């Protein structure tokens, strides 16, 4: 059984994972289920969930679409989550939001120190998200 962080309540709740969900694989080509929506993806295509964790706090693999929704939810702090295409359709708001998210990523990266593989993976994921935001 996994736990899912509820940012609005500031606590974890029990979460039933889809069959095939994984928090770690040695082979990036292994097919896993997205821990959020259950769609099959290779582990290498997945991102680390911001909210769905093992009891030790390690994030499960989620597909890019679900990770994007988590990312937006984290920065909206409980407001309704929108898809990237909906978000991008409002160009006036999109530039401000992207700048805000990129700044927050920089703040988070500045606070992390790569002491283990999990943090290195988290830092890589945040850097990748930042690159995607800056180029889209």
C-alpha positions as CSV (number, residue, x, y, z in Angstrom):
1,X,0.0,0.0,0.0
2,X,1.3,3.4,-0.9
3,X,0.5,6.9,0.5
4,X,-0.6,9.9,-1.4
5,X,0.2,13.4,-0.2
6,X,-2.7,15.7,0.1
7,X,-1.1,19.2,-0.2
8,X,-4.3,21.0,0.8
9,X,-4.6,19.0,4.1
10,X,-0.9,18.7,4.6
11,X,-1.0,15.0,5.3
12,X,-0.7,11.5,3.7
13,X,-3.7,9.3,3.0
14,X,-3.6,5.6,2.1
15,X,-3.6,5.0,-1.6
16,X,-4.2,1.9,-3.6
17,X,-1.8,1.6,-6.5
18,X,-2.7,0.3,-9.9
19,X,-1.3,-3.2,-10.6
20,X,2.2,-2.9,-12.0
21,X,3.0,0.5,-10.4
22,X,6.7,0.8,-9.4
23,X,8.9,3.1,-7.4
24,X,12.2,1.7,-8.8
25,X,13.4,-0.4,-11.6
26,X,16.9,-1.4,-12.7
27,X,15.9,-1.6,-16.3
28,X,14.5,1.6,-17.9
29,X,12.8,-0.4,-20.6
30,X,10.6,-2.3,-18.2
31,X,6.9,-1.6,-18.6
32,X,5.2,-0.3,-15.5
33,X,1.8,1.2,-14.8
34,X,1.5,4.9,-14.0
35,X,0.8,5.1,-10.3
36,X,-1.9,7.7,-10.9
37,X,-3.8,6.7,-14.1
38,X,-2.6,3.1,-14.5
39,X,-1.6,3.5,-18.2
40,X,1.4,1.3,-19.2
41,X,4.6,3.2,-19.9
42,X,8.3,2.2,-19.9
43,X,9.9,3.1,-16.6
44,X,12.3,5.4,-18.5
45,X,9.4,7.4,-19.9
46,X,8.0,8.1,-16.4
47,X,8.6,10.8,-13.9
48,X,8.8,10.6,-10.1
49,X,5.4,11.4,-8.5
50,X,5.3,14.4,-6.3
51,X,2.5,13.0,-4.3
52,X,2.4,9.2,-4.5
53,X,5.1,7.7,-2.3
54,X,6.3,4.6,-0.6
55,X,6.1,4.4,3.2
56,X,9.7,5.7,3.1
57,X,8.9,8.7,1.0
58,X,10.2,7.5,-2.4
59,X,8.0,8.6,-5.3
60,X,6.3,6.1,-7.6
61,X,6.6,6.3,-11.4
62,X,3.9,8.4,-13.1
63,X,3.4,9.2,-16.8
64,X,4.3,12.7,-18.1
65,X,0.6,13.8,-18.2
66,X,0.0,12.9,-14.6
67,X,3.3,14.4,-13.5
68,X,2.3,17.6,-15.2
69,X,-1.0,17.7,-13.4
70,X,0.8,17.1,-10.1
71,X,3.3,19.8,-10.8
72,X,0.6,22.3,-11.6
73,X,-1.4,21.3,-8.5
74,X,1.7,21.7,-6.3
75,X,2.2,25.2,-7.6
76,X,-1.5,26.1,-7.4
77,X,-1.7,24.8,-3.9
78,X,-5.0,22.9,-4.1
79,X,-6.7,25.0,-6.9
80,X,-8.3,23.1,-9.8
81,X,-5.7,21.4,-11.9
82,X,-5.6,22.2,-15.6
83,X,-4.0,20.3,-18.4
84,X,-0.9,21.8,-20.1
85,X,-2.9,22.4,-23.3
86,X,-5.6,24.3,-21.4
87,X,-2.9,26.2,-19.5
88,X,-1.1,27.1,-22.7
89,X,-4.3,28.4,-24.3
90,X,-4.3,31.4,-22.0
91,X,-1.0,32.9,-23.2
92,X,-1.2,35.9,-20.9
93,X,-1.4,33.7,-17.8
94,X,0.9,31.0,-19.2
95,X,4.0,33.2,-19.4
96,X,3.5,34.4,-15.8
97,X,2.8,30.9,-14.5
98,X,5.8,29.4,-16.4
99,X,8.1,32.0,-14.9
100,X,6.7,31.4,-11.4
101,X,7.1,27.6,-11.8
102,X,10.7,28.0,-13.1
103,X,11.6,30.3,-10.2
104,X,10.1,27.8,-7.7
105,X,12.1,25.0,-9.3
106,X,15.3,27.0,-8.9
107,X,14.4,27.6,-5.2
108,X,13.8,23.9,-4.6
109,X,17.0,22.9,-6.5
110,X,19.0,25.4,-4.3
111,X,17.7,23.7,-1.2
112,X,18.6,20.1,-2.3
113,X,22.0,18.5,-1.8
114,X,22.6,15.4,-3.8
115,X,23.4,12.9,-1.1
116,X,21.8,9.8,-2.6
117,X,20.4,8.4,-5.8
118,X,16.8,9.4,-4.9
119,X,17.7,13.1,-4.6
120,X,19.8,13.0,-7.7
121,X,16.8,11.6,-9.6
122,X,14.6,14.2,-8.1
123,X,17.0,17.0,-9.1
124,X,17.3,15.6,-12.6
125,X,13.5,15.5,-12.9
126,X,13.1,19.1,-11.7
127,X,15.8,20.2,-14.2
128,X,14.1,18.4,-17.0
129,X,10.7,19.9,-16.0
130,X,12.4,23.3,-16.0
131,X,13.9,22.7,-19.5
132,X,10.5,21.7,-20.8
133,X,8.8,24.7,-19.4
134,X,11.4,27.1,-20.7
135,X,11.2,25.6,-24.2
136,X,7.5,25.2,-24.6
